[in-house]
């Protein structure tokens, strides 16, 4: 499957509903009081306390996490009448205390495999779990695994181990024998071509693998290499002079010498084929919308590609003949689909949208039709309890001219209207600072809506889903024009709703946490463009306040280089773009939250920001979460967070 990996890595750790400390369950803290309203959090948090769904046709099981005072991995039989409350426990581990990414099922040994850590610290390794015995085994011992996949026989695993960061970064392609657990180092990457996120794609006969790399640690120049496992020599498959982001080789090949990959080198994610023997590339599709996932399916003995195109506004599903490039069937869907598993012409897909929190459908693919059948859905009564916002799609003008139209650039956003807004003199609107504009269900948004609060979720420049050109508009410009886009969103929505700036806030996590601090401390001009807004408040989770310190201590230094610039040659610029050094300019009040065990964005970014703001007598609060990583987990953490957050919001006048 293809995923927009850079978003998934960051989006998974955005805003995981936080708390000060884990405590014994307290039914009273499920009820939040805000502006003379009472919001019952129980339906949101405990009404459907299940997540992380991994269904597998071959296992006949659906694996999932049940969150209570602990987060436990369970399973139910795959079918239309799954009762998650009666699931079978398959592990004694509390998964609120560790990360688990990309669970897969091995049909031969009947075990589950994933990459993850053991204490939310992002020391990522490969693990094996036997659901029958609950025995778990750590199969690798490296600082971080970029991606992995077993070969056709499922007896070997190819994986990429990252062993260092920044200039000292070193990564290795390794092959692990699952029987003996002996591994071989195939090769190391080079300073010019670095391995990066993405699973290796095995040649069917096992002669070699295709792996993604980035040129000169620049994420905007992603490439694919073919590694001959016998000679241990690699060859660059894609044109290294051509800009592209996150090329990805599909798991299944067309033949022993020909595979399919995705690339956005023409501006949008499209399908390409490459023949290793002939060294020939062919572009199969020319979509003007990004392809987000693709899987091989078999119909009447012939192989086709099932593809999902999407942007933050809508999705489209297609059946493509890889030999002729013809589109055999296509259909628009007003929801986000994600492929969970495939078997011949059947797929299990998750379905989400602004009004659909969770659903799993079985999709039967025919050449003439796509037949959806709901497999698992939420109870009707629960839907009524947790849906309190009406979504409106809007476009708002920002400061610059769009060269394609010659007019003011229009940016996409979703505005969420509460069913019962607060009285006019108390109304609040909260603006997501980054990673917004998506058509997906947000529990946080609907809780805010029940409290009477408006939420604006925009897609400033640099957002994904609108093509490579738009996504690259903020490259090397972190804290620049993207922040002006958010300020223009605030100006627009303040006027549209008639809500004064004192009751307009901005929030976000990770990059969005930085953007939140940057908005509140914005000096008024950047890149020769002036903008200002008298923000009332901000909420920043896991944000960085000093870009150079972040670069020197994070585990994604190449992200910093792409988004902000080179700290070795542009330190002065990055210091000027860092909220820490503009603390004296902060407007409004700020709530900072951060996990003490965060390896992605070290907690010092929030601690130093709080200390600096206090020097200038600014209104700031910092809440730390002991032992938590970039994403904060656990039932009581989630419940306690909303109490903390609404206490903060209740101070907004």
N, C-alpha and C positions, 0 to 999 in steps of 0.2 A: 504494500500500500504506500501511496505517496501522501505525505503530510507537509504542510508548510512549516518546516521544522523550527525555524527561528522563532515563529510565533508560538508554536506549541511549547517550546522550552520556557519562554517567558510567560505566555498566557497561563500555563498551568500553575505558576507561582505568583500570580497577580495579587488577588485579594481573597484570602481563604477564611475570612470571618474569624476574628481574633479575640483573645482574652488575656487578662493579666496573669491568671494562674489556674491550674487545674484544682477543682475542689469537689467535694461530695455533691451529688445531685441535689438540687434545691428547686422544687416545683415553683416556688415563688419568683425565682429569677427568670422564669419563662414569660412573665408578664411585664412588658415595658410601658412605662407611662411617659407620654410626650405631649406637651401642649394640650392638656386636658383630655387626651385620648389614651386608650389602653390597647396595645397591640399584643396579641397572644402569639409568641414565637413558636409555640409547640408544633402547630401544623407545618410550618416551614422547615423546622429543624428535625422534628421527630415524626412528622406525619408520614414521611417516606424516607426513612433513615438508611437508604441504600444507595450505593454508588459504585463506580469502577467496574462496569459490567463487561465481562469477557465470555461470550458464548462460543462454543466450539461444536460444529456438527459432528466431528469424529469422536468427541468425548460424550456427546449426547447430554452435555451439562452446560449450565450457565454459572460462572463463578462471579462473585460480587462481594462487596464490603458492607457489613452491617455496623453502623455507627450507633453505639450507646455510650456508656461510660468508657468503653474501649471500642476499637475498630477492628472487627474480626472478619477473616476471609471465610466465606461459606459457598455452598453450591446447591443448586436445585436441578432437577431434570429439565431438559430443554423441551418446552411445550407451551401451549396456549394458556394453561391454567397454573402457572408458576405461583406458588405461595412463598414469598421470601421470608415470612415470619417463621417458617418451619424448615429453613435451609439447614443443610448438614455442615457442621464445622469441619474445615479441612486444614486448619492451622491453629496453634495455640498462641501465636504471636499477636501482639497488639500493634496493628499497622498504622496507628496514629503516631507511632514513634519512629517510622521509617518511610522512605520513598520507595515506590514500586512503579517501574515504567515498562510498558510494552509486554504484557503477559502473553505467552504463547503456549500451546498444548502440543506435546509430543505423543503422537498416536502409538508409537511402538512401546515406549516405556511407561506411558500413561502418566507422565509427570508434567508439571507446570514449570516454565522457565521465564525469568524476567531479569532485567537489570534494575538495580536499586542499591540502597545503602542500609545501614543498620541503626543509625541514630540521627536521621534528618540532616546529615552533614555533607551530602552529595559526594561521598566517596563511593563511586558507582562501580559495582561489580556484577557478575553473572551468578544467579542463584537457581537452584533446582528444588522443587517441592514435590514430595510424594503425597497426593491427597489422601491415599488410603492409610498411610502410617503417620502422616503429619510431619515426617522427617524433612528437614530443610538442610541443604548443603550449599556452601559457598564454593563456586567452581573456579573463580579467578581471584587474584590478589594484586590489583593495580589501583592507582589513584582515581581512574575515571575510564569508562568505556563509552566511546562515541556511538557505536552501533554493532550489531551482531546478527548472524543468521546461520542456520545449519545447512549442510549440503543436501542433495537430493535423497541420499540414503539416511539422512538425519543421524549419522554417526560422528560427524565432525562439525565443529562450529568455527566459522571465521569471525574474528572480532578485531576491532581497532582499539588499542589501549593508548590513552593519553597519559604521558609520564611527566610532563612539565608544562610550564606556562611561559608566555611572553617570549623573549629572545632565547630562553633556555628550553623552550617547548620542544618536546620530542615525542613522537607517537610511533607505534609499531603495529603492523598487521601480524596477527598471530592466528594459528590454527590449533584448536583444542580437540583432542580425541575424547569423546564422551565415555568411552569404555574404560580406558586406562587413566584418563584425566591428565595425560601427558600433553604438553603443548610445544609447538615449534614457532620460533620467531621467523617470519617469512622475510620481512624487510622493515626498515625504518623510513620515515618520510624525510624530506629535505627542507632546508630553509626556504627554497623557492616554491615547493609544492607540499603543503601541509595536509595531512588527513583531517577530516572534519566530521560533523554529525551526518549520519546516514548508514543504513545497514548494507554490508557487502552483498552483491548479487552473484551467486555461484553459477558458473557455466555448467550446463546439465551433466556433462561427463566428468566434472570436477577438475578440469585442467587449470582453471583460473577463476578469478573473481573480478568484478567491477566495483570500484570504490570511489566516493566523492572526495575531492581535494579542493583547497583554495590556493590561489596563486599569490605568493608574497603576503600571506596572512590577510588578504583582502577578500572579504565575503562577497563583494560585488563581482569577483572573478572566480566563480566556482567552475570546476572542471570534473571530468570523469577519467579515471585511469583503469587500464586493464592490467592485472598482475598475473603473470605466468607463475603458478605455484611451484613448478619444477625448476625453472631457471632463475626464479626470484627476480625477474626483470619486469619493470612496468613500462607501459607506453601510454602517452596522453591520447585520449580518444577524441575529445572535444577541442575546438580551436582556442588555444590559450589567450589569444589576443581579443577574443570576443567577450564582452561583459555578459554575465548571466549569474543568477543567484540560485543556489540550492538545486543543481541538477540531481536527478535521482533515477537509478536503474531499477526497473521493475523486477520482482522476484522471479517470475516465470519468463522463460525465454521462448522465442518463436522456433528456434532450432538450436543445435549445439553451437552454432557460430553467430547467431543473430539475436539481439535482445532489443527491448523497447526502453526508452528513457524519456524523462520529462525535462524540459529546459524552457526558460523564459527569455532566451536570447533574442527573440523577435519582438519582445515587449510583453508577452503574455505566456503563461505556462502552456506549452503544447507538447505533443507526442512526436518523438523521433525514433527511428530505428538505426542500428549500427551493426554492420557485418564485420566481424573481426578478421575473417579470412580475406575478404576483399578490401577491407579498410574503407568502407563506404558508409556515408550517413545519408539518411533520407528523412525529410520532414513530412510527417503523416497528417498533421492537422494545422490549421491556421485560425484558431479561435481568437476572438477579441475579448475573451473573459478567461480568467485563470482556471486551469484544470487543478483540482485539489486532490483527487484520488483517482486511481485507475487499477483495475484488476482484470486478469484473464478469466473468461468464462467459456464453457464448452457447450455448444448447441448442435445437436445432430452430428456429433463427431468433429465439428469445425470450431476453431478457436476465434473468439472475438474479444474486444476490449470494452469492458463496461467502464464508463468514465463519468465523473461528477465535475461539473463546472460550477463555480460559485463566486460571488462577491458578497459584500455585506448586505446586499439588497434582496437577491434571489438566487436560486440554484437551478441547475438544469442537468438532467441525466441523459446519457447517450449510449448507444451501442454502435461500435465502430468495427468495420472489417479491416484488420491490419494489413492485409495484402493489397487491397484496392484503395484504402483510406476513405472509403465511402461510409457515410453515416447511415446506418440501417434503421435506427429508431431514435427518437429524442422526445423529451417531455420536460416541461417546466414544473418546478415544485416550490411552493411557498414555505420552505423550511430548509434547515441544514441537515444534510444526510452524511453519515459517516459509516463506512463499511466496517463491520465487526468480524465477519467470517464469510467464506465462500465455499460452495461445493457444486461443481458442475455449473448449472445455470441458476442455482439458488444463492441468495445472499441474505445475511442478517444485517440490518442497518439500524443505527440509532437515529431518531428523528427529534430535532429540537427547533424551537423558534421562540419569538418573543412571548408567545402564549402557550407553548408546549414545553413543559419542563423535562419530560422524559417519555419516550415511547420506543419500543423495539418492534420493527416490522420485518416480516419475511417477504423478500422480494423475489418473485419468480420472473425470470427474464425470457421473453420470447422475441423472435425477430420482429414481430408485429405489435408487441405490447409489453408494458411493464405492469405486472400485477402485484399490488401491495396487499398484504394481509397483516393486520395488527396482531402481534404476538403477545406483547406485554404493554399495559397502559396503567396510568394512575387511576384510582377510584374517582368517580365523578364528583363526589362530595368534597374530596380533598382538593380537586382543581378549583372549586369555588372558594375554598378557604385561602388559597395561596395566590390567586390571580386578582390583582387590584389595580393594574395599570393598563391604559389604552395607548397603543403605539401609534405615533404619527411620524411618517417620513418627511423630513424637511431638507432643503438646501439653503445654505446661507453664504453670502459673499464674504470673502476674505480680502486682504489688502492688495494683492498683486493681480496682474493680467494673465489669463490663461492663453498661451500662444496658439492653442488650437481654435479658440473662438474669437480672440481679440477683445474679449470682454473680461470683466472682473471674474476671477476664479470662484466657482461655486463648490462648496464642500458638502458632502453628505453627512447627515446626522439623523438619529432617531430621538424624538421627544416622547417621553413617557408621562402621560397625564394621569394623575391620581383620580380614582372614582369620586372621592370626596375630598377636594382640596381644603387646605386650612383657610380660615378667614383671610380676607384680602390683606389685612394689615399684618399678618403673620406668615404669609406664604414664602416658601424657600425653594430655590432651585439649585441642584447640585450637578456639576459638569464633570464628566469623566475626562481626565487629562490626556490619556493615551490608551491605545488598544480598544477604542470604542467603535460605535457604529455598526456592530454586528447584529444580525437577526437571530439572537439566541436568548434563552430564558435566563434571567438573572434573579435569583432569590433575593439578593440585596435590593434590587430595584423595586420589586413588588412589596417588600417590607416597608421601604421608604414611601411607596405610593399609598399603602394602607395608613401610614402616618400623615398623609396629606402632602407629601413632598414631591415636587417635579424633579425628573432626572433627564438631563440632556446627554446623549452619548454620541459624540461626533467622531469623524475620521479625519484628523488633521493630516497634512502632508507627511509622508513616511509610513502611513498606514498601508497594510496589505489588502489585496482584493481588488485593486483598481489598476493592476499592471505594474511592470517593473519600473517604468519611468516615474510614476507617482510615488511608488515606494522608495525610490532613490532620491526624492527631492530634499530629504533632510540628511543625506549622507554628508559627513564631515561638518554638519551644522547643528549638532545637538544643542538644545537651549536657544536656538535661533528662530527661524521663521515658523517652525512648528508651534512655538509658544505664542507667537503672534496670532496664529490660526485659532488657538484656544481662547486668547483674549477677545478676538473678534466674535467667537461663539458666545462668550459671556455678554458682550455688548448687544449682540443680536437678540439673545433670549431674554435679557433683562428688559429690553424695549418691547419685545413681542408679548411677554407675559405681564409686563407692568410691575415687575419685582425689582426693588432698588438694589444696587450693588452690595449694600450691607447685608443682604440676605441671599446673596449669590456665592456659592462655594465651589471649590474644585477638589477633586480627589483622584487617587490612583495608587498603584503599587509597582515596585521595581522601577523600570523606566518611567512609569506613570507617577511613582512617588517622587522621583527627581523632578519631573515636570511640574508637579504640584508645588514643590518648594520654589522652583524657578518662577512660576507664575506669581507667587506672592512676593517675591523679591526682585521682580523684573526691573531693570534699571531705566526702562522707558524707551530705549532705542537699541536696535541690533541690525547689522548689515545695512545700515543707512535707513532702516524702516522704523518709524516711531509708532508706539502703541502703549496704551495704559488702561488699567481698570482698577477700581478701588474695591478689591475683593473683600468679602466679609469674613471668609474663613477657608481653611484647607485641611484635608486629611491625607497624610502621606504614610503609606506602609512600605517598609523595606526599601526606602529610597537612598540614593547616594547624594551627598551634598558637596563633595570635593571630587571632581572627575579624575584628577591625577592619582589621588589616594585610591580611588575605586579601581583604576587600571592596575595599580601596583599590588593590589590585594585580592582582586576578584578571581573567579575561575573562567571568565569569558573575556580576556584582554583583547581578542580580535574584534569583538563587538564594539568595544570602546574605540579602537582605531578606526573602524568603519564609520561609526555614528558621530564621533567627536573630533577625531584627528589624532596625530601622532604626539604623544606626551613628550617625546624626546626633542622634537623640533617646534612644538606648538604649546608649550607649557603655559605661556602667558595668556594665550587665547583661552585655554581650558580653565585656567584659574578665573578668568573674567566671566566664564559661563557657569561657574560653580556657585550655587546659592549660598554656601558658607561664607563667601567673601562679599556678599551683599546683604548680610543679615540686618544691617542697620536700615535697610530700605523696606523691610517686610511690612505689609499691610494686613489687617485683619488678625485672626487668631489661628493657631496651627496645632493640630493633633498629630503626633508622630508615634508610630507603632513599629516594632521590629523584633525579630527572633534573635536570641543571643547566639544561636548556633548557625547563623546564616553564612554559608560559604560563597553564595552568589554575590550578595551585596553585604559586605561587613557592617556590623551594627555601629561601628564608629561614625559612619556617615550621619546617622540620626543623633548619636550622643553629642558629637561636636556641634551639630546644628542647634540642638537644644541649648547647649552651654553658651554658644555665641549669641543666640537670641536673648537669653536671660541677661547677658551683659548690657544689652540695649533696652532692657525692660520690656521686651515684647511678650505677648501673650502666647505661651507655648506649653504644651504638655507632652511628655514622653512616657510611653508605656512599653516596657520590655517583656518579652515572653521567654522565660528561662528554658533552655534546651530545645527551642523550636528553630526550624530552619527558615528557608526563604518563603515557604508556605506554612501557615500555622494550622494545626490539626487538632481534632478532638471535639466531642460534643460539648463539654462544659466550656471549652475555649470559645466555641461559636456562640453559645448562649451569653456568656459573660461579655463578649465583645459588643453585642448589640446594646447591652445595658450601658457599657462605657461610652459607646458612640452616641447613643441618644442623650446621655447626660451631657455630652459635649454639645450636641446640636440644640439642646434645650437652652443653652446660653446665648444662642443667636437671636438678636432682637431686630 
